[in-house]
C-alpha cells in the first residue's frame, strides 16, 4: 500500500500502512494501523500535499463509463483512440545489458502485476472475469513476524494479506512481496543486529516451498521521510536479510531496492542507501501523484538514471491514480494513465505494479483527499486499460510465464539485454 500524498512538483510524499504490522518488536499486529495514523500525522506536519486537480464530467453519460448514450455504437472506436494517446517510443539510453539481475522479462516485454490486498484482488478478479489475469500479484508483510506469508494477517481496517493464498489461487503467476522494515521503533536497527534472523529463516523456508519467482522489496520506499530510515541501518539490515536468505539456499527470490522517488528523508543522497550491486537484482520506484504530468519529477528521474548506471532493470513497484477514477469521467485516463503508460515505454520499465484500490476507505488518506482509484468505476477507462495491456508487450498469467522470465531454465542470476 502506498503512503499518502503528492506535492505540487509532481512528486509524492506519504506515510505507510502495510495492512498491519506482524507481531514482534514489541508491536502487536492490531496496533500497526493505529501507529500508522500517528506516523501519517507527523509526516503531514513537515511535508506539503498537492492540491487535487479539477475533474470534468460528462452529463449525458448514464452508464458510468464516460461515453454518451448516442455514441454507444462508437465506443470501441473511442477506446482505441484512448489507447493511441499512449506514446510508445523507447529512449535508447534505457536499453542496456543488465548485470546481476534475476527474472527479467525478455527484450520488449514488461511484467504486469496488480494488488494489493486480498480484498482488492478479489474485487478485481470478480469485476473482470473475462480479462486476462496479470502476471503477478502484490502482497505485504513485516520483518518482526512471518504473519502474512503462509497465514492471513488482518489489520484493524480489515485489510488482509496472505502470500500463500495467492500462490494457491494463481498457479501461473509471480509474487511481488513487500517487506515492511522502517527506522522508527528501531525496527531496521534491530534487524541489522540479528533480532529477526529467525523470521528471515522462516521466510526462506517458505520461499523454497513455492516453485515460482518472488520479487522481494526489502524495506520498500527506504528513502521516504515517513519511514525514518538511516542509510547505514538500512544497508546493514538489507544485507543481513540477503545474506541469510542465500545461506539458506533460496534461489527463487529477486531482491528489489525500492525508492520512494520523491524528496528523501533528511535530504540524504540516493546512493547512501544502496547496499551494493551484488545485493540488488532490481531497482524500483513508486509513482502516484508523479504521473499527473508527462515528467515524474527529478527524484524519480534520478532513480532511473541510477538504475541505468548500475545496469539494473526497473520496476514500478507501486502506482495508482490517486485523484480517482470516476464514473462518466475520462480525465483519469487523459491526465494519469496516458502519462504513466507512456513513461513505462520511454524508460523501458520491465515490471509495472498497479494498485486497484479505493483510497477513500483508508483513514490515513483522508487528509490528502485520495479517492477511489479502482478500474471498475469506469467501464471505458477499464476497457482502455485492458486493450493496452492485452498487447504481447505485457507479460500476464500464463503457463509459459516462468520460462519467459528465465525461472525454469536458469534459477540463478540472469543477464538480460533489455
C-alpha angles and dihedrals in degrees: 000000000000125000116242134271152034130217133222092265090064095254120114137232122193145152120231139239111177098190098281132329111259116239116280141076087062091292118114124219091241091053097056096085093047092048089050092056089058090049092051092050091051092049092050092056091061105030126060122227129221124252112245119250125246118260126214119215132204106231093191095058116097099167100070095241105096094250120120114235093240089054095051093110090056096049095107089054090049092052091050089051090052091053093049088062088073112100109226101184114125120217103234089214088072095052105091142135113272124230126202092001132144135205096000118169116246122267112297094017133109125196112232118215132176137187161049125194128022089248093052091047091050090053093047093052093044093048095051107033094154098048125091114264118242120259093248146011129226124229138169141221139155136245096240093067144010090236108135095034107080094354132051119261117198126188128208091269091056097251110150132207128188121153094188092055089057090049092051096045099043110039098175100049138086129239122238103199123194116203115204109219118150138173094239118097088016090278096144092038090054091046090054090050091055101254091131100040091116090055091051090051089048090054090048092052091050094046091055090058096061117072100215142077120282120199103204119199104200111205092348117218088020094175097048115120088227091065096050093208119170107217096232093051092046094050092048093050094043093051092046091054092050094044094052093044090053092045088055090057098247110164104166100068125097112198114228124201103206121196126199087226093213134086104318135235110283089348092281114170115256095242091058089075095046113116093197138273092274090060100045127071098168138019117217141188139193117234119191120125087007092083101059084098137033095261119061092207137257097290094055092043089052089057092050090051091047091053091050092050090052094041095239129146116244128232127190093219099182129019139155139153093246095188085069143247106262130197112251092014128101096184092103089060095044097043103033117012095049092052093042097051093040090054090051089058095042096051094038091240109195099199132026122195114193121195111215098197144144099227091186088075091059110088090204090062096052097091089053097048094232108174143208104294101177119136092223090069093076122034095199095050089048092049091050090050092051093043089056097042092046087074117108086243089081122068112222136173107309141144087245097048097099092048090051089053091052092245100123096043101039117019092182131067115322136204118218131190096216 
